[in-house]
């Protein structure tokens, strides 16, 4: 078996990454969105990296998957009593991660190194990598101007209508050496774009440091999994954003975001009726249960994705002969 | 009634400051040692300021007076699980204070301003002031060289023998405008040196920005209260340090540290036998219960100190006529 690279963000993305991890262990590399990283009280927060780490370490909260289980808010309560900010709502465990991350970065360690240390301490065998050690910041374009994503998400509760997105710093940012190594690995078997908001979770990764071109030219199957089932995003604001961008929320609309990058697209089994419309985009299509309620669901979806990639690879080999 | 300035640090100092506060409210200014401030994980910790704030706000822990009551260690436990440092032992509430302090300092607010904001939020009417907004750092001179006090105290558990002390930055540091205002107030009635280790709690204040000279010339009674009773420091390492510095641990040894600054010295009622030896230094002496077990004890000692200062003032006036 070869190696696998997953591009991931958010809880849904972390769940599929976990399924892949349970199948492939150390042969999995997860490249994670850092476009919604932010500074708060002078500390560096990386919400998507945190979500991936908690999930792969098996300590993510069952209900609030972006937080560790048993999260508490002692520091936040004290901050408020001292006149500190009310938002974002800080968890004590998340704060510990932000403290060590900030301290590491201030001492000239890279985000990649700090993240690797967390994974080591929490017993994660897979490599979890920020997409870049350089800052990339996603902005939501609205009638009120360009708003940093964390502010749009937290303070504005995603209310202002979306006109577009900007990924500040993405073009100049370098993919890290570790990410490039994983993508250029000789025995790379597939790249999996995990189910997550295509605009602010996955596109920042694709826009960073030439990732889009690299995937196009890499010559291994690139498979994306839909975050939209039955015309609705499983969670979050993807559906709302699609409507505001003038698109009908559907698996097909997600697939169009990844055209010329992916070879295969996984729709939910409930959306089998839409398979033809996605095939019409020139993509291979597979259907699976993409709603990951249990650990078994994660593993089953991961297996379906890897089998799909294997089938595409074999077909390509057959066609090449 | 006039105003009162207290120089304070540590739990004993905070208790007497609290007694003075309960008598004088907003007419009290407490100037606090910052010589044992330190940076940890990139955050600014001010242990003596914190102790004073918790105590005057009435939220200090009854047993561990340097901490707020109900302190928890959620962040510390998470830091450890992520490979973070084991020491110093961080409390969640203390961490909230350090976070806001560090954030304020990074945004060009002064330590005086940040401290005033904490006092305002916690309903403290007295002014609690760092001795300076400039950095002063106490070092313990030992056979192993000069060791920053926080390290000597925490990592080394005060074990290496003391040869002396250095107060790095003290000479260049400016007393803050607020401290100078309080010391120059026209109706200033007394300056009280609260019971605390003379070497690393009080002397940093005296060495900073000309405080020693200012007190000598100010012309109001300066009263010190002993931290040593019956040849033993009430808590902490004052006794040990005195022995290592070749002095017999006693109230008299403390009084000699403050010669040419103070006019009166308060010994414990148990040490009444030593009164004459202190008087022989040229000081007025009063005896009182200096062991503050209850709030009433704090107030009673504060009243005794202020009465003593009043008596000295009246005698000086009588002599001047």
Interface residues (C-beta under 8 A of the other chain):
Chain A: X41 X42 X43 X72 X74 X75 X76 X78 X79 X81 X82 X83 X84 X92 X93 X95 X96 X97 X99 X100 X102 X103 X106 X117 X118 X120 X121 X122
Chain B: X41 X42 X43 X72 X74 X75 X76 X78 X79 X81 X82 X83 X84 X92 X93 X95 X96 X97 X99 X100 X102 X103 X106 X117 X118 X120 X121 X122
